[in-house]
């Protein structure tokens, strides 16, 4: 996938050793800011939206042509081996092996991106001083390592010179609660232990711990980027509100667009029916995305005589239950590469996404760009993609299987409604949704440049202020 990092084993070597691999030299303050983005998730073909988001931003950085200076960008991810994948002379992915991988948990939770739960990553700690800005995107090993370096410097009276930026990509407290509940359901012997936790049991206790950990990292940051105005209000209560701004998500308009030939290609490749409406879901097929609720809604529709077919892209712990419930009336494609995923969108009739754990849900924008009418929970963050909820996308107010069945039935039985809502959706995507290059230039670059220009990082607040 890339070149070895073996030449970077020690920071004491000459800067030229780093330049062989495209990494910056041995200290901060470069001609353009050197930014380290920390994504402690496995980057492979099945990676989710968090990793894909930074792939898009890295592509935008590699092709950035101004106005103004760009950055030297290193995106650190997890990999099976340590290597570098350059995108341009100033942009690269660096894969580091995990210290404490979550791979062993996959049989229990399924479909979740592999992360690193170690409290400290020694290899990363030796590479971080090369950069001017440390950008945290999660709450696991990479973020913990950066936080450790910041706190160690503060205790020693020698604060790190790097600025720290954070961005929210995943609702970790909500996901933690969902997966603990899922583990308890799969291991009934844990039920008694889980019930001993006060305030709602183990899932809620784990969510509180995850939120406390997230908030502690936020307080270390000079600046925090959030995905929605709702998040901005929440995070503004944790840190100074003037340190918080929006980081929108973009859309690849060349890739995700209407395609009149897609349905035929989809039928030939996967044998999906061409004589009935196709309802599409894209994401982890598990409780965090409420995939089973959608399957139950489709099951109700079929029992009521509506001839529909469900198509699911992604993997997860509930895939087997979905298949058992719907049998031949569901096609489970598993994870798909982006180019083929675009054809899958364009070959379907309706996009349904019941998830409530998204910070943004970029799959919604991708579906809209392909002229699909989208169906979303009424008060979910994903509705921020809609310019006019109810017109360029439909929202479900009775958020249960019956409510979803009713809303989806409206669309599958009224082709003209599908056409009108889909046309409005693609118009919104073209006129209102930014490209990844626009988001990179408008939302990310100014924050990184401002952070790099500061002489010192954000002060660490005393523990008493962290409540």
C-alpha angles and dihedrals in degrees: 000000000000148000125300120263093211092116090062098059093117130037092208093075123098119284089246089071089063095044090061086071097036095252122135122258131269101291146023131273105070131171087268122019114276109221126194112200111197115211107167094193131104111263109214140119093288097048116134135233096289093062093039090053091060092044087059093047091048090052089050091050092049092054098036112133104176158207092222130002122312127212141257100245129197117179110198114206137162120267141168088249136018112262147132126240110193119207094179136342089279102033129063145147117235116200118205126186114249119249096207108015123198090216090109089063094057096092089057101044104017129197096034120132110258111250138179116248096185115127091224136023108205095193094052091047089062093049100045097073088067091071136073098212129036111203114197117202102168141024103243137086101322094046091044090053093052090046090050091054092048094049094043090053092048092051091049093049091243105103116201113259093221122099118231123222126181134196131190116229103151134038092233096177092054093045092047090054092049094050095046088052089049092051091049091050091052094047109042090183087071093057095086092049092045091052092056092072113099124235101036104336133268099324093057092042091053090047090054091050091048091050092049091050092048092049091050090056091046090057090058092058128099088206136010126204119206133188103227142020088251090058090045091060092046096048092041086066090056099048136010107304092224088064092061127085139157126272106193124197124240139216131229099228094185092058103034109054140116114290119186091196096052097090093057092047090049092050093049094047100043107014095241115164119264097195100069139044116281117218112202131207123182121189143054109337095226146089094284089067094033090235093157091056089058091048090051090051091052090047089055091049092053092048087054090056101261111140103218135143127215121218119193126192114195139041133257150135095286097053092099093050091049091051091047092050099046104024112183092000092077130062115202108200099176119214115341133198115254097251093053092040088061089058091047090056093047092048096056132078106217134020115213121186117171096174119133098180097074123114088199113339104219091194087074092059091046091053093048091050088056091054096253120148105236127214117204140166109274099242101028121124088242090075089075086085090066119088092193114016108215092029109051091025136005126242128208114223097176093061102197135092092275093049091050091047091054094049094045091047089057089059101040093049095046112057092178091056090051090051095049096045091045092051091051090047094055090045090054090048092052098042105034112020112087125224120246089251091056093049091047092051097041105033108025110030097055091050093049093047093048092047093049091051093058115099095222142016127260115289117257108244121226117261092249090067093054098079 
